[in-house]
């Protein structure tokens, strides 16, 4: 068995779980919840950066971050399954990069409130991160991804976008939806067409018990 170290709230961990499901590999992976803040947790032995997700292979070596893990899983599944060939590859990777950046910016906003005392918070920093998300949402709203009718329609880019939007629902109460009706319709279609997306969805939790590390 492969072992995935993650947490239920991690959008990057969710991205790996969805990718594994689409590739037919989820049953070969044992998911273990881990703590990024506990110095005694096994995570820091597996990933010196102390970040999740991390995938422990059968030989004891570890893959990280989420992008590397997903490429490894795609390789195990025969290749070119969710990471396309040719020109389509670069569009998918670009979408993944944008979605990962959205998740990074969202997490940094959460961390600013979670870990920094009120008197030391920087509204300009939070606004800077929020504007990254807003610009990315506008791009996606103007040109939404192709609709998805089955898990097999997903690629690494659309999986990442779905997880980014899911994270905004989780931590920011889905406030993005009012300004993005086309994107809202797209993600709602994912919810219906991709069982693992719905299965890994958590109810809105503006304050989390377990911090989610970047990638």
C-alpha positions in Angstrom: 0.0 0.0 0.0 1.0 3.6 -0.7 0.4 5.9 2.3 -0.8 9.5 1.8 -0.1 11.9 4.7 -2.7 14.7 4.6 -5.6 16.3 6.4 -9.3 16.4 5.5 -9.2 20.2 5.0 -6.1 20.3 2.8 -7.1 21.4 -0.7 -3.8 20.0 -2.0 -4.5 16.6 -0.3 -8.0 16.7 -1.8 -6.4 17.2 -5.2 -4.3 14.1 -4.8 -7.3 12.0 -3.6 -9.4 13.0 -6.5 -6.6 12.4 -9.0 -6.0 8.9 -7.4 -9.7 8.1 -7.7 -9.9 9.2 -11.4 -6.9 7.0 -12.1 -8.3 4.0 -10.3 -5.6 4.0 -7.7 -7.5 5.2 -4.6 -8.0 1.7 -3.2 -4.2 1.2 -3.3 -3.6 4.2 -1.0 -4.0 4.4 2.7 -4.8 7.9 3.8 -3.4 9.0 7.2 -4.3 12.2 8.9 -1.2 14.1 10.0 -0.4 17.2 12.0 1.8 19.8 10.4 2.3 21.6 13.8 3.4 18.6 15.8 7.2 18.2 15.8 6.8 14.6 16.8 4.5 13.7 13.9 5.8 11.3 11.3 5.3 13.9 8.6 8.6 15.7 9.3 10.5 12.5 9.0 8.9 11.9 5.6 9.0 15.4 4.3 11.7 17.7 5.7 9.6 20.7 4.8 6.8 19.4 7.1 4.2 20.0 4.4 1.2 18.0 3.2 0.4 16.1 1.2 3.2 13.5 1.2 3.1 10.1 -0.4 5.1 7.3 1.1 6.0 4.7 -1.4 6.4 0.9 -0.9 10.2 1.2 -0.7 9.9 3.8 2.1 10.8 6.8 0.0 8.5 9.8 -0.2 7.0 11.9 -2.9 6.0 15.6 -2.4 4.4 18.1 -3.3 0.9 17.5 -4.7 2.1 18.2 -8.3 4.9 15.6 -8.1 2.6 13.1 -6.4 0.0 13.5 -9.1 2.5 13.1 -11.9 3.8 9.9 -10.1 0.3 8.5 -9.9 -0.4 9.3 -13.5 2.8 7.4 -14.3 1.6 4.4 -12.2 -1.6 4.4 -14.1 0.1 4.2 -17.5 0.8 7.8 -18.2 -1.1 10.6 -20.1 -4.3 9.9 -18.2 -4.8 13.2 -16.4 -1.7 14.9 -17.6 -2.3 15.1 -21.4 0.2 14.9 -24.2 1.0 17.6 -26.7 -0.3 21.2 -26.5 -3.1 20.1 -24.1 -0.5 19.3 -21.5 0.6 22.9 -21.2 -3.0 24.2 -20.8 -3.6 21.6 -18.1 -0.4 22.5 -16.3 -1.1 26.2 -16.6 -4.6 25.7 -15.1 -3.0 23.7 -12.3 -0.5 26.4 -11.6 -3.3 29.1 -11.4 -5.4 26.9 -9.2 -2.5 26.1 -6.9 -1.8 29.8 -6.6 -5.4 30.4 -5.6 -5.2 27.8 -2.9 -1.8 29.2 -1.7 -3.4 32.7 -1.5 -6.4 31.5 0.3 -4.4 29.5 2.8 -2.2 32.6 3.5 -5.3 34.6 4.3 -6.5 31.9 6.7 -3.0 31.7 8.3 -2.9 35.5 8.8 -6.0 35.2 11.0 -5.2 31.9 12.6 -1.6 32.4 13.7 -1.0 36.2 13.9 -2.4 38.2 16.9 -4.9 40.8 15.9 -2.7 43.7 16.6 0.0 42.3 14.3 -2.2 41.5 11.3 -1.6 43.3 8.0 -4.8 44.2 6.1 -2.8 45.2 3.0 -1.2 41.7 3.0 -4.6 40.0 3.2 -6.0 42.2 0.4 -2.9 41.4 -1.7 -3.7 37.7 -1.4 -7.4 38.2 -1.9 -6.8 40.1 -5.1 -4.8 37.2 -6.5 -7.9 35.0 -6.0 -10.2 37.6 -7.5 -8.1 38.0 -10.7 -8.0 34.2 -11.1 -11.7 33.9 -10.6 -12.3 36.5 -13.3 -10.2 34.6 -15.8 -12.1 31.4 -15.0 -15.5 33.1 -15.1 -14.7 34.7 -18.5 -13.5 31.4 -19.9 -14.8 28.5 -17.8 -13.3 25.0 -18.2 -15.2 22.5 -20.3 -18.1 20.9 -18.6 -17.6 17.5 -16.9 -20.0 14.7 -17.3 -17.9 11.9 -15.8 -14.6 11.6 -13.8 -12.8 10.6 -17.0 -13.3 14.1 -18.3 -11.0 15.6 -15.7 -7.4 16.5 -16.2 -4.9 17.8 -13.6 -5.8 21.4 -14.3 -9.6 20.9 -13.9 -9.0 18.8 -10.8 -6.9 21.6 -9.3 -9.5 24.3 -10.2 -12.3 22.2 -8.6 -10.2 21.9 -5.4 -9.4 25.6 -5.4 -13.1 26.5 -5.7 -13.9 23.9 -3.0 -11.5 25.5 -0.7 -13.1 29.0 -1.2 -16.4 27.3 -0.3 -14.8 25.7 2.8 -13.0 28.7 4.2 -14.7 31.8 2.7 -18.4 30.7 2.7 -18.6 30.5 -1.0 -18.7 34.3 -1.3 -17.1 34.0 -4.8 -20.2 32.4 -6.3 -22.3 35.6 -6.5 -19.9 37.2 -9.0 -19.2 33.9 -10.9 -22.5 32.3 -12.1 -20.8 30.4 -15.0 -18.1 29.0 -12.8 -20.7 28.2 -10.1 -22.6 26.1 -12.7 -19.4 24.4 -13.6 -18.4 23.4 -10.1 -21.9 22.3 -9.3 -21.7 20.0 -12.3 -18.5 18.6 -10.9 -20.3 17.9 -7.7 -22.9 15.8 -9.5 -20.6 14.1 -12.0 -17.6 13.2 -9.8 -18.5 11.1 -6.7 -15.1 11.5 -5.1 -15.4 15.3 -5.2 -18.6 15.2 -3.3 -17.3 12.6 -0.9 -14.2 14.7 0.0 -16.3 17.9 0.4 -16.3 19.3 3.9 -19.0 21.7 5.3 -17.9 25.3 5.5 -15.4 25.8 8.3 -14.1 29.4 8.5 -11.9 28.3 11.5 -10.2 24.9 11.1 -8.8 22.6 13.8 -6.0 21.3 11.6 -3.9 23.7 9.5 -3.5 22.9 5.9 0.1 23.4 4.6 0.9 24.9 1.2 1.1 22.1 -1.4 
